[in-house]
Structures are given as structure tokens and as C-alpha cells.
Amino acid sequence: MSEETTLENLDQALKGETASQPSDDVVEAAPSTPAEPQIDAQGRSYATGKRKNAIARVWIKPGAGRITVNGKGEETYFARPVLRMILRQPLVAAGRPESYDVIATVSGGGLSGQAGAVRHGISKALTYYEPELRGVLKSGGFLTRDSRVVERKKFGRAKARRSFQFSKR
């Protein structure tokens, strides 16, 4: 008798019908919907970005596309055009180059590391403000923290890998 009931259940399952007694402990997988936006009382999203030894705290809010770094404009703080391009990459990839104002405070490292840290922070803050942009930014590699850092100097060597000058005589 139990064989017949299992065969009936199998037939029903193959036809797409549900069993006569649905179990309550089955949890259905929720469709992958974007996460809830994380916006504070002032209408901003906050994220931190890191690159080499630089750490950036970044806030984004809807605006005209101005980027302020440590209280200065991006042209003043990052004089090289390449560094300014690095800052704008996530906004351009998301298709919103003039939609958000960015306020960043960055410390540590040099200018290149600081630009990378601000870029990482902008990318994360964009995903907090508009979760549907996560796929675009993830495929562009903007959400991945670049883990490359300077290799430490070893004792018995001039630098991390370079040996001291060797003299045969």
C-alpha cells in the first residue's frame, strides 16, 4: 500500500500537482531582489573604501556631480587627470556621472592609493544608495578591494627582494 502512495505522489510531482498534504516546514527560496537602500536622515549613503595604505570615508547624495575630497575640490586635491578619471569611473560605469555629489575624507598613503580608496568607497556607497547598480559595478570590478600592498623589506637584503651589491674581490 505504501508503494502505491509513493507512486501516486511521484506521478503528481511529475505532473506538477502538489501533494495532498503540503508540509509546513518547507521554505521557498525568495527571488533575488535588490537589497533595501541604506540612506540616512540627510539623504546620504555612507561607505568606506581602502587601497594600499589609504582609507576613505565617502558620503554620496543626489546633486550636480561635485566631488569634494578633504574639503577641497577634486581638481585641487587630485591635480593629475588620471587620478580624477579614477574617481569618476564608478559613476560613469553606473551611467550617473552628474547625478550625485560626493564628499570624501581620505587619510594615509599617497595620491594614487587615496584615489583608489575614494573610488572603492564611491562604488560601495552607490550600491547602498541604489542596490540595483550592484551587478554593473561588480562586473566592472569596482566593488572588489584591491589587496595588493607593498611587500615588506627583509633583513639581509637591500629592499624586499633586491640583494646588496656583491663583490667577488
C-alpha positions in Angstrom: 0.0 0.0 0.0 2.8 2.4 0.8 4.3 1.7 -2.6 1.2 2.8 -4.3 1.0 6.1 -2.4 4.6 6.9 -3.2 4.0 6.2 -6.9 0.9 8.4 -6.8 2.9 11.2 -5.1 5.6 10.7 -7.8 3.0 10.9 -10.6 1.6 14.1 -9.0 5.1 15.6 -8.7 5.9 14.8 -12.3 2.6 16.4 -13.5 3.3 19.5 -11.4 0.5 18.8 -9.0 1.1 19.3 -5.3 0.8 16.5 -2.7 -2.4 16.2 -0.8 -0.7 17.2 2.4 1.7 20.1 1.9 4.4 20.3 4.6 4.7 23.5 6.6 8.5 23.2 7.2 9.4 23.7 3.5 11.0 27.1 3.0 10.8 28.5 -0.5 13.7 30.5 -1.9 12.9 34.2 -2.2 13.5 35.7 -5.6 16.8 37.6 -5.8 15.6 41.2 -5.4 18.0 44.1 -4.7 18.7 44.8 -1.0 17.0 47.7 0.8 18.6 51.1 0.1 20.7 52.4 3.1 20.0 56.1 3.3 20.5 58.2 6.4 18.3 61.1 7.6 20.1 63.7 5.4 19.5 61.6 2.3 23.1 60.3 2.0 24.7 56.9 1.8 28.0 56.2 3.6 30.7 53.7 2.8 34.4 53.2 3.4 37.0 52.4 0.7 40.5 51.1 1.0 43.5 50.9 -1.3 47.2 50.3 -0.3 47.5 52.3 3.0 44.8 54.8 2.2 41.3 54.7 3.9 38.5 56.8 2.6 35.2 57.6 4.2 32.7 58.5 1.5 29.2 60.0 1.5 27.1 60.4 -1.6 23.8 62.3 -2.1 21.8 63.4 -5.1 23.4 66.5 -6.6 25.2 68.1 -9.6 28.2 65.7 -9.7 30.6 67.7 -7.5 33.3 65.7 -5.8 34.9 67.1 -2.6 38.0 65.4 -1.1 39.2 66.6 2.4 37.3 69.9 1.9 38.9 70.6 -1.5 37.5 70.2 -5.0 38.7 67.2 -7.0 40.7 69.4 -9.4 42.6 70.9 -6.5 43.3 67.7 -4.5 44.0 65.4 -7.4 45.8 67.6 -9.9 46.6 64.7 -12.3 43.8 64.0 -14.8 44.4 60.2 -14.4 43.5 60.4 -10.7 40.4 62.4 -11.4 39.4 59.8 -14.1 39.9 57.0 -11.5 37.5 58.9 -9.1 34.7 59.2 -11.8 34.9 55.6 -13.1 32.2 54.0 -10.9 29.8 56.9 -11.6 30.4 56.7 -15.4 30.0 52.9 -15.3 26.7 53.2 -13.4 25.5 55.8 -16.0 25.2 58.5 -13.4 28.2 60.8 -13.9 26.3 64.0 -12.9 23.7 62.6 -10.6 25.5 62.5 -7.2 27.6 64.8 -5.1 30.4 63.0 -3.3 32.0 64.1 0.0 35.1 62.1 0.9 37.7 62.3 3.7 40.8 60.2 3.0 43.9 59.6 5.0 47.1 57.6 4.7 49.0 56.5 1.6 49.9 58.6 -1.4 47.7 60.2 -4.0 47.3 57.1 -6.2 46.2 55.0 -3.2 43.9 57.7 -2.0 42.2 58.0 -5.4 41.7 54.2 -5.4 40.3 54.3 -1.9 37.8 57.0 -2.8 36.8 55.1 -6.0 36.2 51.9 -3.9 34.2 54.0 -1.4 32.1 55.6 -4.1 31.3 52.2 -5.6 30.2 50.8 -2.3 28.1 53.9 -1.4 26.4 53.7 -4.8 25.4 50.1 -4.1 24.0 51.2 -0.8 22.0 54.1 -2.3 20.8 52.1 -5.4 21.2 48.4 -4.8 20.2 47.6 -8.5 23.6 49.0 -9.6 25.4 46.3 -7.8 25.6 44.0 -10.8 27.1 46.7 -13.1 29.7 47.8 -10.5 30.6 44.2 -9.6 31.1 43.2 -13.2 33.3 46.3 -13.7 35.5 45.2 -10.7 34.7 48.3 -8.6 33.4 46.6 -5.5 36.5 44.3 -5.1 39.1 45.6 -2.7 42.5 45.7 -4.4 44.5 43.7 -1.9 47.9 44.5 -3.4 50.2 46.2 -0.9 53.9 47.0 -0.7 56.0 43.9 0.1 57.9 44.2 3.4 61.7 44.7 3.4 63.6 41.5 4.5 66.7 41.6 6.7 69.9 40.7 4.9 68.6 42.4 1.7 68.7 45.9 0.4 64.9 46.0 -0.3 62.1 43.5 -0.3 63.8 41.4 -3.0 66.9 43.2 -4.1 70.2 41.9 -2.6 73.1 44.0 -1.5 75.7 44.6 -4.1 78.0 41.6 -4.4 81.8 42.0 -5.0 83.8 39.0 -6.0 87.1 40.6 -4.8 
